[in-house]
Amino acid sequence: MEVKKRSKSFPLNQQQYILSLGHLRVASHKKVQAEFLDNSTADGLVSRMLQEKVPQQIVKNYLKKFHIDKELNELVLKTYIKQFYIHSAQDLRTKPDLYLESILQLTYDTEEQNNLFNYILGFEILKMIFQMSWLQQERLYRLQKNQEYFIKNYIKPIQFTHKINGLVVPKHEKIFFAKRNYFIKEPKIKEKKLIELVMATFTTDTVTHLGFLTIRHLNFLVFDYDYIFDSEPECLFLL
C-alpha cells in the first residue's frame, strides 16, 4: 500500500513501473531485484549520466591523476549501475523498504544519479589500494593529512581482508628483516575477485563517501605515483 501511495506522486507513465518494483520487492530475492532493475533502468540512467558532462569529466580527471585505466563508456556505466544495485542490496538485505526507496531515488533524482559518479570513483580508488603492497599502502597513508582516519577507514580493512583471504600472509611479524617477504609483495587478484572483495569489505556508503571526499576536498587524497610505486623499499614501517 505504501508503494502504491507513493507512486501517485509520479507521472502516470511512471506509476505502473513503480508498482512493478513494489511487487518485485515482495516476490524476489535481492539479487534478482538488482538484475531486473538493471535491465529495466540501465539504458535510461546511462543516457542521463552521459549527459552530465561536468561530473563525468571530473571523475575522468581523477582516474587519470591516480593512473587508473578506466573508460567511462556506456558498457562500464551499465556494469557499475548493476553493481551498485547488488552492492546496495547486500548492504540493506535486512531492510528491503530502504533498498526500494534508494533505488527509486536513484531512478528519478538527478542528484542521486550524479552520486553514482562518486561511487565509481571511490570504488576504483579502493580497487587500486587493494592491489598495492603493504609498503605501497604505507607510503600512500604517509602522504595524507589525516593519517589516523585514512588508516582506520581504508588501510586496516583492506589489510584485514588481505590476511583472511591469504593474499598477504604475514610471517614472523616481530622480526624486522622477515617483514620484507610479505611487506613488499603486491597481491595478485583477478578482476572478478577484486570486485567481490571490495564489496565485501566496504559498504556502498563508504565507497560513495570516499569518492565524494576526494572530489569535494582537494587535498583529501594526496597522491604521488612515483613515490608510492618506487621499486626501492627504503625502509619498513608496519602500521
N, C-alpha and C positions, 0 to 999 in steps of 0.2 A: 504493500500500500504506500509506503514511504516513497519508493522509487516512482510509483505512478503519480503521486502528488507533485514530486519534484519535476517530473517530465513535462508537466503543463506549463512550466516557466520557459520552455524552449519552443521554437517554431514548430508548426505541425509536422513538417517534413522530417524533423529530428526526433519527435516523440516516440514513434514506433521503434526506432533504433535503440533509444534509451530503455524502453520497456524490455526489449530483447536482451539487453545487458543484464537487467534485473533478473529475468528468467534464467539466464545463463549462470548468474552468481549462485542461484539456489541449486541448479541442477548439475553443475560441473565441477570437476577438480580444478584447482587454481591454474595448473599448467595448461589445461585445456582452455580455460578462460583466456589466458595470455595468448595462446595461439589463435583463438578466434578473434580477439581484439586486434591482434597484429594484422590478420588477413582483412579485417573489416575497415581498419582506420589508417593503416600504414601509408597507403598511397596519398591520402589527403594530408596527413601530418608531414610527410616528406616534402610534398609540394609546398606547404606553408613554411616549413623550415628552410627550404632552399630560397624562398623569397626574402627571408630575414638575412639580408646581406651583412649587416653590422656584426651581430653575434657570431655568425658563421666565419667571418674574416678574423675576428678576434681569436677564436679558437684555433683557426689555422695558423695564425701568427705564433701562438703559444706552443703548438705542436712543433713548429719549426724551431722555436727557441730551445725546446727540450730535445731536439734531434729525434723526434718521434715521427716515423714514416707512416702517416695515416692520411689517406684522402677522405674528405667528407663528401663522397659522391652518394648517389641515390641508394646503391646497394648497402653501403656502410651505414647510412642513416636508418634504413629499414631494419638492418640487423640490430642496431642499437635500440630502436623502438621496441622490438620484440624482447630484447634482453632486459630493457627497463621494466617491461610488464612482468616478466618472470622474476626478476630481482625484487620488485615491489611485492609480488605475491608471496615470495619466500619470506620477506620481512613481516608481512601482515597476515601470515597464514592463520592466525587466531583471531583476526579482526576483519572479516570479509566486507563489512559495511564501509570501513575506512578504505579498503582496497578499491571498492567500486567508486567511492567518492573521488579518490585520487585519479582514477582513470577518466572519470567524467570531466574533472578539471583539466586534465591534460588534453582531452579531446576538443574542448571548447574555449579554453583560456589561453590567450596568446602568450601571456607571461609564463605560464606553466610550460608551454611548448618551447619557448626560448630557454627555459631552465634545463631542458634536455641537453642543450649545448654544455651547460655546467657539468652535467652528469658525464657526458662523453669526455670532456677534458679531464675531470677528476679520475675517471676510470683508466684512461690512457696513462696518466701520471703514476697511478698505483701499479699498473702493469709494468711500467718502466722500473719502479723501485723494487718490485718483486723479483726482477731479473738481475738486480745488482748483487754483487758480493757484499758481505757484511762490511768489508773495508770501504767499498764504494758508498754504502749506506751511511757509514760513519762520516765520510768526507762530506756527503750531502747534508747531514744534520749539523755538522760543524759550521756550515755556511749560514744557517738560519738564525734569525734574531731571537726567536723564542724556541730555543733548543729543547727545553723540557716538554713543551706542548707537542712539538714535532715528533720527538722520540715516543712519547706516550701514545699518541693517537695514530701514528703511521708506522714507525720503525719497529717498535716492540710487537705489535700484532703480526706484522709480516714475518719477523724473525721467529715468532712462535709457530706460525704456520709452516715455515721452512723446516723447523725441527720436527714437528709431529708428522710431517709428510716425508721425512727423510731426504729432503732436498739439500739441506746443510746439516751435517752431523758433527756437532762439536765433540772433540775428544781431548781429554786432559786439559780442560779449560784453565786449570790453575797453573799450568806450566807455560811460561811465556812463549818459548820457541815452538811449542807444539801447536799454538794457535794458528800459525801460518798455514797449516794443511787445510783448514776449513775456512779461515777468515778471508782468504783471497779468492776462494772458489766462487765462480759465477754459476748459479743454479741453472740447469738446462730444463726448461719447461715448455712443452708443446702448447700451442695457442689455445686449444680447447681446454686443456687442463688449467692453463693460466687464468682463463676467464672464470672457470669454476672456483678456483682458489680465491680470486679477488672477491667474487660474490659471496663466498662462504665466510670470508674474513671481515668484510665491511658491509654495512647497511647502505641502502640507496641514499639515505640522508647524509651519511658520512662522505660518500663518494661525491654527491652533488655539492655539498658544502665545501669540499676541497676545491672543486672547480670554481665555485663562486668566490672563495677567498683568494684564489690565485689570480682571477680576473680583476676583482674589485680592489685588492690591496697590492700595489705594485711590487713591494718587496716582501710579500708573504712567503713566496717560494723563491729563494735565491738559488741560482743555478749556474755552475761553471763546468761545462762539459770537460774541458781539458784537465782541470784539476781532479774532478771526480773519477774520471776514467784513465788517469795516468797509470801506466803499466808498472811503475816502480813503487812498491809499497814502502813508503818512507818510515813508517812506524806502525805499531799495532796498539790500538786503544779499544778495549771492549766496552760496550755500553753498560 
